[in-house]
Amino acid sequence: MGTKRVLAFGGRAVTEVRAARVMHSAGMIGGGSLSETVGGIKALSAYGQLGAGIVVSALKHGDRVGVIDELGSLTFNELNERSNALAAALTDRGLKAGDCIGVLCRNHRGFFDITFAAGKLGARLMFLNTDFSKPQLHDVAKREQVDLLVHDEEYNGIIGGVECRFGSVIGWHDEPTELDTLEGLIAGAAGRTVPPPATHAKLVLLTSGTTGTPKGAPRSVSRSLAPVGAVLSKVPYKSGESTYVAPPMFHGVGYTQAVLSIALGCTVQVHRKFIPERVLESITTNRPTALVVVPVMLRRIVSVLEQAGPGGPYDTSSLRLVFVSGSQLEAELVRRAQKTIGDKLYNFYGSTEVAYATFATPEDLKVAPGCAGRPPFGAVVKLYDDHGRPVHGVGTVGRIFVGNSFQFDGYTGGGGKESIDGLMATGDVGHFDDGGRLYVDGRDDDMIVSGGENLFPGEVEELLITNPAIEEASVIGVDDPEFHKRLAAFIVLREGQTLTPEEVRAFVKSNLARFKVPRDVIFVDELPRNPSGKVLKRVLREQHAELVPSS
């Protein structure tokens, strides 16, 4: 064995040991009886991490409430038994290890049922975007070769014509139905279990699709402890607490934090649709210790708290942490959240492809509100220029590349992300400050050249939302006959506020260089977003072309 291999193995071994210590401190591993430990080891061997997670939680936390949704609560034992029964029912239907189960569901118990059942079957589990149009759903289902489709009743109108070998099953329904439902399958196979699958489950997440058709990004379920240890080393989840998960669980943020909470024996609270007042009512009543949100959700929650004022009807004091991810977290929103919720924000930066990159703790965000934080142990983040050369120096902008033990396996349609020195591109550009904290300046294809000057729209967006009349802002580059490109700003005003385009331009000009002033200012009621909260800038470009056709 060569020196490099010895060092690599030694490094991995140290990382695994460190991860195990962090997981033990959080209460995820250890501390149980011998029978619980043996049972957990057997489950991991039989089903892999995805299928075994609920088994281990049932062994350790059996009668504790595992999930709360609109229908009430389920204990960890009940969740485990339901997934056993569902796996048996799907086996009767003909599904086997390696078959693809597509899930088109909102956040509710059925999402957990099919997820854990798929783990016990060794299936290929693919989460579908609940915002899909009918053509998008059909294209993705055909491309990914979905064998069984589990969907909520509300999507009946778009699934017609989707051909799956084993048909479809209703995950949630408000009216009585004669169609197959998850609840019916579970009831019909109650008490049954399935033998271990020939292969362990595989997870397929879809890219956000903000710039085009979503791609399948499969990921083998990791056998390493490092991914979980990395999160817990930065974000202080604790076993036996409670987590409210607001983002859709088909997206990486909602899914990973929900499953991590289940594995920790934490009660997971969900609602099918996000309503900020309802989230705050649930926090006030059910007293979760953790809240998971994407930035646009946090913004709307903060706005409600600001309007309610001190002594209002909502009490968020039970929260120890607020986990934020999914898109850029602006410095101004951090400052507003610190005033209304407290110093409890943990900003996570990563992507569907690279998984995790950096975490910003409350301490980081106190001194650097706009930062994405620092890499956890076991992860490497480096910057490179357009020629693949390393970028050094505080404040120097480069393309962001990440290395860790949980990256995706390549797109299902072929191809992958660019790699340099074993590190994978995120598609973003950024810089480090003198404390080693990463700042994400924008997508590498967002940068425009206007009149010979390089512009990143994110800098202008960050400034605009500091204006007390502006609730949200998104800035794009558009074609310009004289300067090649120019900036166009789309702005959502706060309720009762007014601004003119001239006032917006004057505000930017008084704070930034003249060439960063948006030529076009367009006021809108809301910004187009996907369900995970990312602004769909391609839609803004289409809107701009319609509103300003002369450009």
Protein Blocks (a to p, Z undefined) as FASTA:
>chain_A
ZZklmmmmmmmmmmmmmmmmmmmmnomgghiafklmmmmmmmmmmnommlmmmmmmmmmm
mmacfbdcfkbpcdfklmmmmmmmmmmmmmmnopaehiacdddddddfklmmmmmmmmmn
opacddddfkbcfklmmmmmmmnopabdcddfklmmmmgopacfklpadfbdfbdcfbdc
fklmmmmmgoiacdddfbdcddddddeklnbccddddddddfbfklmmmmmmmmccdehi
acddfbdfkbmklmmmmmmmmmnopacdddfbdcfklmmmmmmmnopabdcddfklmmmm
mmmmmmnoghiabdcklpmbdcdehiacdfklmmmmmmmnopcbccddddfklopabdcd
fklmmmmmmbgbjadehiacddddfkopacedehiacddddddfkbcebjfkgpcdddee
hiacehiacdddfkopacdfbdfklpcceehiacdfklmmmmmmmpmkbmbdcddddddf
klopacdddddddehiacdfklmmmmmmmmmcfklpcfbdcddfbdcddfkopacfklmm
mmmmmmmmmZZ
